Amino acid sequence: MDRDSQLDTHSATLTTTDRLFTQAVRPRDLPAFYALQERNQERVKLLLQAFESIDKAPTFALGYEMAAAQLGKTRGFTAGTLRRLHTAWRKTQDWRELVDGALEHSPAAKVPQDFVEYLNSEVDQNGRSKAAAFKRIRAAWTRGEHIPGYGTWKEWWQRTHPGRPLPRLAPPHPTGWSNLYRKVDSSKFRRAAATLGRGAARKHRPMVLSSRKGCYVASHYMWDDVWHDLFVNSFLERQAGRPLELFSHDYFSGRKVRWGVKVRTEDDNGKSSGLTGKMMRMVIAATYYLDGYSPRGTINLAEHGTANFMEEIGGILYDASGGLITVEESGMQGKAAHAGQYDGRSLGNPNFKASLESSNNLLHNMEAHLPGQTGPDRQRRPEQLHGMLQYNSRLLAAYQQLPADKAALLQFPLLEINQYLGVLGDIYRFIENDPDHDLEGWLECGHVMQVVELLGEWRTQDELLMLPDGQREMALAMIHGGMVPSRPRKMTRAEVWHRGARDLVRIHGGTVCNILGDDFATERKVQAQQFRFEDKEVGPGLHRFEAIITDAEGRQCHLKDGEKYKVFVNPFADKQLFVQDAKGRYLGTALRCERDSRLDAEALHRNMGRVSHIESEMLKPLEARQAKQTRKKLAMHKHNAGVLTGHQQAKDDFRRRATAILNASTTDHATNPPTDPNETNEPDW
């Protein structure tokens, strides 16, 4: 056997250029050849190569023995098999004679279609185990029960074994039952839908893929809620609870726009508080008043459930924007897979906002260092949490009993809600300003900027423009001269947001009042040019707002002391007070009176100037009413000033003349001294 026809007996793969294969399998046959299983393709090539060596052997018998020894009997290539295949090949020269048909379509024993449907129905009923369903079917066969497609075993025996006596016991199962797994529906989606429901089966169905490419800032707002995986204290409620957040999220920039947090606690009846439609209205109003919608149109993505857009609010926004703000809601999960099932609990579809759900995972990871962690689920809850919460409850009880100075000294194992909100704000600022991320479609959207290294720091173009004039000119000259290194980097979420947010349109304050609704409206009286009230939903302590409103055109107006107005405060955006008159006419917004630290001299001076301006504005009506008295006073002052000025001028004139005479007399005396010793130098008046 020459070198070119040797076979690799270890791997049973070709080691030569198969000339016979090229001659046998023509180009027109290649589609059919490559449609075979890989094992059959390998079989044909090996046999053709073996035939080449057989043809070169001294005798065919010797060639069959040598080829069989090289290919190995484990592959079924005995000398007799090779003789049969080689003989057929020499007659037809058709490579298809060498294909193992059993590999391509192993004939399965036929079973009635009625039985296949019955089998799958039984498997669907037994959601935990297919094998258990098979055992039940075989047991029913043995007991003589009717099996669809076969009847009872006696009926089946008489039909398939005519003339033979009926066995005393049930015979073995019919042909085709040896491997019932092959008859079971292979669809994982239908299996999960039948046993668990359509919601659980969704991971086995095709996904609807989408990208942020082609979108823009505020093209899509996503609304959702998220449980934070830790406990915090609420001194107002005297309890610890998990923070529950409701927020708006801009899809294009990946930035969380507005958010609000509520601690889930229990009332006196043991009922837990949760998210409400009222909280949803708060976040919607804050987002569209403080940030706005796109003049190109904004779509709100919300799932049916907690964060759903009520039809009324969607209509208010649609009308207020001239149809530019629309709502797109996801379907509900929980519907029965077929009429024989009952509906499950209605749940939102998280795949509707897959990008948003993934950002929540980042949040959980970023706050995993905070105390009071619950873990991702109950199975992974830290064991120490139970004891920590019990100890914290005892401290909360003591906090209510101790004097204020002593209570302030207590150290709790959990963060207080206001402490937590400060930490959470820092986390969100870090996330939105972090360029190290892998958001989908970021590069395709062009969210990349060039940064340069200057004085050991990487700076953006905006940061360079903020440098002093001399440094800026020098930096630009170095950049143009190629003297500083530069590199591209991904833009942060905040950079993308702020680049497009300047074009957004904010809704009118009157629209905010409509969104918040009458359950947010409270009648308040102006006292000392301020609205003063307490509202634990807005926050602890006394809240103060200036009684100076700014309308939609930017005009300011002072409200009347002692007058009552209808006011709205959004706890998720509590820097503004929306004011209506008693008849519901929108007037404008009033700003919160902030308390500045005495250590912040600049803020204190700024606040003093603001108060001084307010005082001047408050005096203007009085000045207008007393204009006549003011003119009379000014005339009197002018008359008296004229009298006093004339008197002073006469007095000054007399003094000047007296001084001149005195000076002249003194000069004469010095020139002509007197001869009479009794003569004096005093002038003659």
Buried (B, 14 or more C-beta within 10 A) or exposed (E): BEEBBBBEEEEBEBEBEBEBBEEBBEEEEEEEBEEBEEEBBBBBBBBBBBBBBBEEBEEBEEBBBBBBEBBBEEBEBBBEBBBEBBEEBEEEEEBBBBBEEEEEEEEEEEBBEEBBBBBBEBBBEBBEEBEEBBEBBBEBBBEEEEBBBBBBBEEBBBEEEEEEEEEEEBBEBBEBBEEBEEBBBEEEBBBBBBBEBBBBBBEEBEEEEEEBEEBBBBBBBBBBBBEBBBBBBBBBBEBBBBBBBBBBBBBBBBBBBBBBBBBBBEEEEEEEBEBEBEBBBBBBBBBBBBBBBBEEBBBBBBBBBBBBBEEEBBEBBBEBBEEBBBBEBBEBBBEEBEEEEEEBEEEBBBBBBBBBBEBBEEBBEBBEEBBBBBBEEEEEBEEEBEEBBEEBBEBBEEBEEEEEEEBEEEEBBBBBBBBBBEBBEEBBEEBBEBBEBEBBBBEEBEBEBEBBEBEEEBBBEEBBEEBEEEEEEEBEEEBEEEEBEEEEEBBBBBBBBBBBBEEBBBBBBBBBBBBBBEEBBBEBEBEEBBBBBEBEEBEEEEBBBBBBBBBEEEEEEBBEEEEEBBBBBBBBBBEBBBBBEEEEEBBBBBBBBEEBEEEEEEBEEEBEEBEEEBEEBBEEEEEEEEEEEEEEEEEEEEEEEEEEEEEEEEEEEEEEEEEEEEEEBEEEBEEEEEEEEEEEEEEEE
